[in-house]
Amino acid sequence: MMSNATEEQARLLDAAVVAGGLGARYTQPHRAYHNLMHIEDVLLRIEELTPPKENELALALAAWFHDAVYQPDRDDNEERSAYVAYDALEQVGASPDLMAEVVRLIRITAGHSADDDDVAGAVLCDADLSILGAPREKYVTYAQAIRQEYIHVSAADYHVGRTNALRSFVQREHIYRTPYARAHWEARARENIDAEIACFDAPHDSTGALDEPS
């Protein structure tokens, strides 16, 4: 990510990651999916979506910080992550405009719904949701990791919550906001989601985990 970044941009990004303690945060033992591998994947997908150059730094910072706080039993993780980002960026001397944009982008990931004219917001949301349109084997691994993060929830309750969350995506006219994501990920995302929901509906399922395809 940020292959054309200036030396100052790269320095600020590295310093912010350190100031936010992100290495320790993303290696917390309860993170089966929302870990450093997820951040790396989001950064790669942002690059694949080729955002305008002027958005690259804010997007990279928002990607790094959007799951800085992740507790499955809370519903304010994005807001708390935004505070972590703001504090870290303030420590490393980021401009007020950059701080405000990073905070704004992180908050958008709470609902993954960017306005039509919000290019940066659309890119971040699509990159964060790109796993939904991943090849089947990768999606299966993701689904199983999410179940592991919610292992404290009963199978019955997990089925209801996870199904509702998945259906909220497929009920949208489009899961993704950018033309590239719609062309490359949308159809497979709908297939993956339908398969996971069908797994929950199968009478033999007791774990809430999607099986490997045969």
Sequence and secondary structure as in RCSB ss.txt:
>XXXX:A:sequence
MMSNATEEQARLLDAAVVAGGLGARYTQPHRAYHNLMHIEDVLLRIEELTPPKENELALALAAWFHDAVYQPDRD
DNEERSAYVAYDALEQVGASPDLMAEVVRLIRITAGHSADDDDVAGAVLCDADLSILGAPREKYVTYAQAIRQEY
IHVSAADYHVGRTNALRSFVQREHIYRTPYARAHWEARARENIDAEIACFDAPHDSTGALDEPS
>XXXX:A:secstr
  TT  HHHHHHHHHHHHHTTHHHHTT TT SSSSHHHHHHHHHHHHHT   GGGHHHHHHHHHHTTSS  TT S
 HHHHHHHHHHHHHHHTT  HHHHHHHHHHHHHTTTT   TT HHHHHHHHHHTGGGGS HHHHHHHHHHHHHHT
TTS HHHHHHHHHHHHHHHHTSS S SSHHHHHHTHHHHHHHHHHHHHHHHSTT  S       
